[in-house]
C-alpha cells in the first residue's frame, strides 16, 4: 500500500513549502514500511465483464513477494518485479535467488 508524502504548509498562503515525510510503501504481506525506492511490486490484470481490472501489490522483500505469489489468482496475466543487480538487501538479485530456492509453488 502506498503512503503518500506529506508536506509542510505555509500558515499565511497555504502553499507547500517543504516535504514533511517522503512517500513510503507498506508491504502487503508483513506490513513493514519501506521507502518508495526500496520495494517490489506486482500488477495483475484480470478480464471482467466491465473490461480489465488491474490490482497492485507491493512488497518489502522477495520473500514476501513469493509468499503472495502463492495466493494470487488471475485469469489473464501478471507483471512481476524487475531484477535489480546493483542493489543489496531484501530486494536484491541475491535475495531473489534465495527466495526462489525456498519457493515450492
N, C-alpha and C positions, 0 to 999 in steps of 0.2 A: 504494500500500500504506500502510495506517495504522500509524504507530509510536506506540504508546500512551505516555502520560505516565508518568514515574517519580516516585516520592515519597520524601521523606526519612522515615525511620522512627525512632521513639524507641527508644533502646537498652534502656530499662527496661521499658516497657509494650508495645512493638511496634506502637503505633498510628502512623498517618501524621501528621506534624506540619509538612508543607510540600511544595511541588512542587519536585522536582529539575530535571526537564525537562518542557516542555509537550508535548501531543500534536502530532505532526508528520505530514506526508504525504510519501511518496516517489513521484515521478512514475513511472507505468507505462511511459513511453516512454524518457525520458532519465535517469531515476533521481535527478534533482535533489530535494533535500529542502526542503520549504517548510512554513510554519506551517499549522495546520489551518484557519485562516480565510482562507488565500490560495491556494486550489486550486479546480479544476473537477472535476466527477465525472459519469460516465455509468453508468447501470444498464441492463443488458439483461435481458429477460425471455424465456425460451425454453420452449416447451411440450415436455415429455418424457413418457414413459410413466409416470413417477412424480410427475407434477404440473409445476409451474412452477419452473424453475431461474433464480435471479437471480444475475447476475455484476456486481460493482462494478469500475469502472476509475477511477483518479484521476490528475490531470494538474497540472503546474505552469503551463501556458500554453495558450492557444487553439491555437497552432501544434502542440503535442504532441497536443492533443485531436483536431484534424483529421487528424493523421498516423495515429492509432489508428483513427479512424472508417473509414478506407480498408480496414482489415483485419477489422473486426468482421463476423461472420456471425451472423445471428439469425433465427429463424423466427417471432417474434411481434412485439415492439416494443422500443424503447429510449427511455429518458428522458434527454434531453440537459441540459447545464448551463443555468442561468438566465443571462440577460444582465444585467450589473450596470452601470448607467450612472454610478454615483457613485464608481467606482474608477479608478485609474491603473495602468499596468504591464501585465504579461503576461496578466492575467485580465480586463482592462477591455473595455468595449464597442468602443473604438477598436482594441484588439488583435484582437477578434473580426472586425471588418471587414477588417483587414489579412490575417488568416489565411484568411478566406473568399475573398478575391480570389485567393490563391495556390492554393486547393483546386480540383483539377480532377476530383474524384470519380472 
